[in-house]
Amino acid sequence: MAKIVSSKNISKKDVIVKKAAVLFRKKGFAATSMRELAETIGVEASSLYNHIGSKGELLQLICFKIANDFSIHLSEIEKKPNSIVQKLENIIRFHINMMQDHYDEVYVANHEWRQLEDPFISNFLQQRKFYETRLTELVNQGIKKKELRPIDSSVVVLTILSAVRGVEFWYRHKKTSDRKQLENNMVSHLLYGLIKI
């Protein structure tokens, strides 16, 4: 059997994680075996364990990598001196691009997180709730500054997060528009309908 092929930009562990994300998305975490993952990569199952401890560890790596990417981006945006509207637009665009550029990993983090075991599932849910709380606070700031209409901020956040998850449908079918057009249309629909006139 072959060796795991890595490069300067991607480690062997990263190769394994990316391939696992594809399988977890297609078959689900529970239905995917380490042997099947090894066959997909083209190595012996035993050699996977030189890089990864278990299938559960792979799921943890995928879920927390995506959660951390969103959290780090939000922290960067919170520090910028931009208007709240500009910050929200940047966040929406980031979500859409993550869905398009890292589809398998984002899909797994959105759907297979339930297969995490404690304490990881509790930590993941805590991190997700904290992210939503920070977004809600951003919307509240926009309302206070009169950049946004005075509507329920939790509903705004729920609407934005639900809508950007809907990019999964576009990704699977790609019938509506090209990716930049989709991004611009979603920003226009989600955000500019909220701006106080």
C-alpha atoms as a printed R data frame, in Angstrom:
    type eleno elety resid chain resno       x      y       z
1   ATOM     1    CA   MET     A     1   0.000  0.000   0.000
2   ATOM     2    CA   ALA     A     2   1.035  3.596  -0.607
3   ATOM     3    CA   LYS     A     3   2.078  6.222   1.918
4   ATOM     4    CA   ILE     A     4  -0.053  9.196   2.936
5   ATOM     5    CA   VAL     A     5   0.914 11.984   0.566
6   ATOM     6    CA   SER     A     6   1.521 15.320   2.261
7   ATOM     7    CA   SER     A     7   3.005 18.584   1.012
8   ATOM     8    CA   LYS     A     8   4.601 21.765   2.318
9   ATOM     9    CA   ASN     A     9   1.156 23.264   2.975
10  ATOM    10    CA   ILE     A    10  -0.671 20.216   4.309
11  ATOM    11    CA   SER     A    11   0.504 17.604   6.817
12  ATOM    12    CA   LYS     A    12  -0.318 13.886   6.747
13  ATOM    13    CA   LYS     A    13  -2.709 14.435   9.639
14  ATOM    14    CA   ASP     A    14  -4.473 17.195   7.667
15  ATOM    15    CA   VAL     A    15  -4.800 14.842   4.669
16  ATOM    16    CA   ILE     A    16  -6.447 12.243   6.917
17  ATOM    17    CA   VAL     A    17  -8.813 14.828   8.459
18  ATOM    18    CA   LYS     A    18  -9.884 16.151   5.037
19  ATOM    19    CA   LYS     A    19 -10.572 12.650   3.683
20  ATOM    20    CA   ALA     A    20 -12.454 11.771   6.876
21  ATOM    21    CA   ALA     A    21 -14.644 14.876   6.461
22  ATOM    22    CA   VAL     A    22 -15.612 13.746   2.942
23  ATOM    23    CA   LEU     A    23 -16.565 10.264   4.184
24  ATOM    24    CA   PHE     A    24 -18.394 11.547   7.279
25  ATOM    25    CA   ARG     A    25 -20.430 13.876   5.052
26  ATOM    26    CA   LYS     A    26 -21.271 11.195   2.507
27  ATOM    27    CA   LYS     A    27 -21.936  8.253   4.833
28  ATOM    28    CA   GLY     A    28 -22.283  9.795   8.279
29  ATOM    29    CA   PHE     A    29 -19.852  9.429  11.165
30  ATOM    30    CA   ALA     A    30 -21.413  6.266  12.589
31  ATOM    31    CA   ALA     A    31 -21.385  4.392   9.251
32  ATOM    32    CA   THR     A    32 -17.757  5.238   8.422
33  ATOM    33    CA   SER     A    33 -14.987  2.903   9.583
34  ATOM    34    CA   MET     A    34 -11.275  3.565  10.003
35  ATOM    35    CA   ARG     A    35 -10.633  0.682   7.585
36  ATOM    36    CA   GLU     A    36 -12.759  2.419   4.958
37  ATOM    37    CA   LEU     A    37 -10.927  5.680   5.567
38  ATOM    38    CA   ALA     A    38  -7.589  3.885   5.151
39  ATOM    39    CA   GLU     A    39  -8.766  2.365   1.851
40  ATOM    40    CA   THR     A    40  -9.870  5.811   0.612
41  ATOM    41    CA   ILE     A    41  -6.439  7.244   1.423
42  ATOM    42    CA   GLY     A    42  -4.695  4.151   0.052
43  ATOM    43    CA   VAL     A    43  -2.872  2.996   3.196
44  ATOM    44    CA   GLU     A    44  -3.110  0.199   5.760
45  ATOM    45    CA   ALA     A    45  -5.543  0.922   8.594
46  ATOM    46    CA   SER     A    46  -2.725  0.413  11.122
47  ATOM    47    CA   SER     A    47  -0.723  3.264   9.617
48  ATOM    48    CA   LEU     A    48  -3.593  5.694  10.278
49  ATOM    49    CA   TYR     A    49  -3.061  5.166  14.000
50  ATOM    50    CA   ASN     A    50   0.460  6.585  13.700
51  ATOM    51    CA   HIS     A    51  -1.217  9.947  13.031
52  ATOM    52    CA   ILE     A    52  -4.645  9.738  14.664
53  ATOM    53    CA   GLY     A    53  -5.886  8.079  17.835
54  ATOM    54    CA   SER     A    54  -9.447  7.200  16.825
55  ATOM    55    CA   LYS     A    55 -12.394  7.994  14.609
56  ATOM    56    CA   GLY     A    56 -13.788 10.120  17.443
57  ATOM    57    CA   GLU     A    57 -10.608 12.197  17.459
58  ATOM    58    CA   LEU     A    58 -11.096 12.902  13.752
59  ATOM    59    CA   LEU     A    59 -14.603 14.198  14.404
60  ATOM    60    CA   GLN     A    60 -13.302 16.385  17.242
61  ATOM    61    CA   LEU     A    61 -10.590 17.837  15.002
62  ATOM    62    CA   ILE     A    62 -13.099 18.666  12.252
63  ATOM    63    CA   CYS     A    63 -15.745 20.187  14.527
64  ATOM    64    CA   PHE     A    64 -13.373 22.279  16.643
65  ATOM    65    CA   LYS     A    65 -11.296 23.435  13.673
66  ATOM    66    CA   ILE     A    66 -14.438 24.883  12.050
67  ATOM    67    CA   ALA     A    67 -15.725 26.341  15.329
68  ATOM    68    CA   ASN     A    68 -12.319 27.947  15.966
69  ATOM    69    CA   ASP     A    69 -12.132 29.386  12.442
70  ATOM    70    CA   PHE     A    70 -15.486 31.121  12.955
71  ATOM    71    CA   SER     A    71 -14.535 32.313  16.432
72  ATOM    72    CA   ILE     A    72 -11.139 33.695  15.367
73  ATOM    73    CA   HIS     A    73 -12.715 35.535  12.440
74  ATOM    74    CA   LEU     A    74 -15.386 37.046  14.687
75  ATOM    75    CA   SER     A    75 -12.702 38.226  17.143
76  ATOM    76    CA   GLU     A    76 -10.848 39.945  14.307
77  ATOM    77    CA   ILE     A    77 -14.042 41.629  13.094
78  ATOM    78    CA   GLU     A    78 -15.042 42.780  16.595
79  ATOM    79    CA   LYS     A    79 -11.732 44.687  16.905
80  ATOM    80    CA   LYS     A    80 -12.133 46.594  13.627
81  ATOM    81    CA   PRO     A    81 -13.353 50.207  13.702
82  ATOM    82    CA   ASN     A    82 -15.937 49.481  10.973
83  ATOM    83    CA   SER     A    83 -19.650 50.168  11.297
84  ATOM    84    CA   ILE     A    84 -21.849 47.363  12.640
85  ATOM    85    CA   VAL     A    85 -23.354 46.952   9.165
86  ATOM    86    CA   GLN     A    86 -19.882 46.463   7.662
87  ATOM    87    CA   LYS     A    87 -18.984 43.984  10.400
88  ATOM    88    CA   LEU     A    88 -22.147 41.950   9.832
89  ATOM    89    CA   GLU     A    89 -21.586 41.974   6.083
90  ATOM    90    CA   ASN     A    90 -18.050 40.675   6.581
91  ATOM    91    CA   ILE     A    91 -19.312 37.916   8.896
92  ATOM    92    CA   ILE     A    92 -22.040 36.845   6.456
93  ATOM    93    CA   ARG     A    93 -19.549 36.737   3.574
94  ATOM    94    CA   PHE     A    94 -17.131 34.702   5.704
95  ATOM    95    CA   HIS     A    95 -19.855 32.149   6.533
96  ATOM    96    CA   ILE     A    96 -20.811 31.816   2.870
97  ATOM    97    CA   ASN     A    97 -17.190 31.422   1.774
98  ATOM    98    CA   MET     A    98 -16.460 28.863   4.492
99  ATOM    99    CA   MET     A    99 -19.444 26.854   3.289
100 ATOM   100    CA   GLN     A   100 -18.164 26.987  -0.287
101 ATOM   101    CA   ASP     A   101 -14.430 26.523   0.354
102 ATOM   102    CA   HIS     A   102 -14.621 23.979   3.196
103 ATOM   103    CA   TYR     A   103 -17.948 22.351   2.404
104 ATOM   104    CA   ASP     A   104 -17.225 18.862   3.784
105 ATOM   105    CA   GLU     A   105 -15.781 20.107   7.072
106 ATOM   106    CA   VAL     A   106 -18.525 22.704   7.660
107 ATOM   107    CA   TYR     A   107 -21.206 20.151   6.786
108 ATOM   108    CA   VAL     A   108 -19.761 17.672   9.293
109 ATOM   109    CA   ALA     A   109 -19.501 20.340  12.013
110 ATOM   110    CA   ASN     A   110 -23.132 21.350  11.353
111 ATOM   111    CA   HIS     A   111 -24.597 17.832  11.256
112 ATOM   112    CA   GLU     A   112 -22.328 15.245  12.877
113 ATOM   113    CA   TRP     A   113 -21.416 17.156  16.061
114 ATOM   114    CA   ARG     A   114 -24.102 15.114  17.846
115 ATOM   115    CA   GLN     A   115 -21.758 12.111  17.592
116 ATOM   116    CA   LEU     A   116 -19.130 13.830  19.766
117 ATOM   117    CA   GLU     A   117 -18.695 12.377  23.240
118 ATOM   118    CA   ASP     A   118 -18.399 14.282  26.512
119 ATOM   119    CA   PRO     A   119 -16.658 16.488  27.409
120 ATOM   120    CA   PHE     A   120 -16.252 17.410  23.728
121 ATOM   121    CA   ILE     A   121 -19.942 17.717  22.887
122 ATOM   122    CA   SER     A   122 -20.499 20.041  25.871
123 ATOM   123    CA   ASN     A   123 -17.472 22.154  24.911
124 ATOM   124    CA   PHE     A   124 -18.589 22.349  21.292
125 ATOM   125    CA   LEU     A   125 -22.123 23.434  22.221
126 ATOM   126    CA   GLN     A   126 -20.735 25.995  24.676
127 ATOM   127    CA   GLN     A   127 -18.462 27.437  21.992
128 ATOM   128    CA   ARG     A   128 -21.346 27.587  19.512
129 ATOM   129    CA   LYS     A   129 -23.658 29.288  22.030
130 ATOM   130    CA   PHE     A   130 -20.970 31.839  22.896
131 ATOM   131    CA   TYR     A   131 -20.506 32.604  19.191
132 ATOM   132    CA   GLU     A   132 -24.247 33.197  18.785
133 ATOM   133    CA   THR     A   133 -24.259 35.413  21.908
134 ATOM   134    CA   ARG     A   134 -21.451 37.552  20.456
135 ATOM   135    CA   LEU     A   135 -23.335 37.898  17.155
136 ATOM   136    CA   THR     A   136 -26.486 38.882  19.048
137 ATOM   137    CA   GLU     A   137 -24.527 41.540  20.940
138 ATOM   138    CA   LEU     A   138 -23.201 42.893  17.636
139 ATOM   139    CA   VAL     A   139 -26.769 43.228  16.328
140 ATOM   140    CA   ASN     A   140 -27.822 44.905  19.605
141 ATOM   141    CA   GLN     A   141 -25.006 47.434  19.145
142 ATOM   142    CA   GLY     A   142 -26.275 48.108  15.625
143 ATOM   143    CA   ILE     A   143 -29.778 48.735  16.965
144 ATOM   144    CA   LYS     A   144 -28.465 51.082  19.700
145 ATOM   145    CA   LYS     A   145 -26.421 53.009  17.144
146 ATOM   146    CA   LYS     A   146 -29.521 53.205  14.922
147 ATOM   147    CA   GLU     A   147 -27.749 51.421  12.069
148 ATOM   148    CA   LEU     A   148 -30.328 48.616  12.248
149 ATOM   149    CA   ARG     A   149 -34.052 48.612  12.791
150 ATOM   150    CA   PRO     A   150 -35.205 47.774  16.342
151 ATOM   151    CA   ILE     A   151 -36.135 44.128  15.852
152 ATOM   152    CA   ASP     A   152 -35.399 41.085  18.020
153 ATOM   153    CA   SER     A   153 -31.640 40.524  17.745
154 ATOM   154    CA   SER     A   154 -31.880 36.788  18.473
155 ATOM   155    CA   VAL     A   155 -34.274 36.395  15.521
156 ATOM   156    CA   VAL     A   156 -31.833 38.320  13.299
157 ATOM   157    CA   VAL     A   157 -28.969 35.985  14.291
158 ATOM   158    CA   LEU     A   158 -31.128 32.878  13.862
159 ATOM   159    CA   THR     A   159 -32.191 34.085  10.396
160 ATOM   160    CA   ILE     A   160 -28.632 34.838   9.279
161 ATOM   161    CA   LEU     A   161 -27.176 31.545  10.551
162 ATOM   162    CA   SER     A   162 -30.052 29.491   9.125
163 ATOM   163    CA   ALA     A   163 -29.797 31.213   5.748
164 ATOM   164    CA   VAL     A   164 -26.054 30.720   5.364
165 ATOM   165    CA   ARG     A   165 -26.485 27.046   6.230
166 ATOM   166    CA   GLY     A   166 -28.848 26.941   3.277
167 ATOM   167    CA   VAL     A   167 -25.774 27.371   1.052
168 ATOM   168    CA   GLU     A   168 -25.484 23.572   1.452
169 ATOM   169    CA   PHE     A   169 -28.434 23.264  -0.933
170 ATOM   170    CA   TRP     A   170 -26.748 25.568  -3.462
171 ATOM   171    CA   TYR     A   171 -23.480 23.650  -3.154
172 ATOM   172    CA   ARG     A   172 -25.187 20.331  -3.876
173 ATOM   173    CA   HIS     A   173 -27.129 21.604  -6.894
174 ATOM   174    CA   LYS     A   174 -25.377 24.786  -8.085
175 ATOM   175    CA   LYS     A   175 -28.330 25.751 -10.279
176 ATOM   176    CA   THR     A   176 -29.117 29.258  -9.080
177 ATOM   177    CA   SER     A   177 -26.056 31.435  -9.765
178 ATOM   178    CA   ASP     A   178 -22.292 31.584  -9.607
179 ATOM   179    CA   ARG     A   179 -20.721 31.758  -6.164
180 ATOM   180    CA   LYS     A   180 -20.000 35.501  -6.125
181 ATOM   181    CA   GLN     A   181 -23.507 36.299  -7.299
182 ATOM   182    CA   LEU     A   182 -24.903 33.992  -4.609
183 ATOM   183    CA   GLU     A   183 -22.774 35.718  -1.968
184 ATOM   184    CA   ASN     A   184 -23.827 39.213  -3.060
185 ATOM   185    CA   ASN     A   185 -27.499 38.248  -3.295
186 ATOM   186    CA   MET     A   186 -27.472 36.696   0.175
187 ATOM   187    CA   VAL     A   187 -25.744 39.729   1.718
188 ATOM   188    CA   SER     A   188 -28.243 42.047   0.040
189 ATOM   189    CA   HIS     A   189 -31.208 39.942   1.163
190 ATOM   190    CA   LEU     A   190 -30.038 39.229   4.716
191 ATOM   191    CA   LEU     A   191 -28.392 42.466   5.679
192 ATOM   192    CA   TYR     A   192 -29.657 45.394   3.719
193 ATOM   193    CA   GLY     A   193 -33.234 44.565   4.569
194 ATOM   194    CA   LEU     A   194 -32.245 45.310   8.181
195 ATOM   195    CA   ILE     A   195 -30.710 48.728   7.679
196 ATOM   196    CA   LYS     A   196 -32.559 51.638   9.259
197 ATOM   197    CA   ILE     A   197 -33.633 54.094   6.560
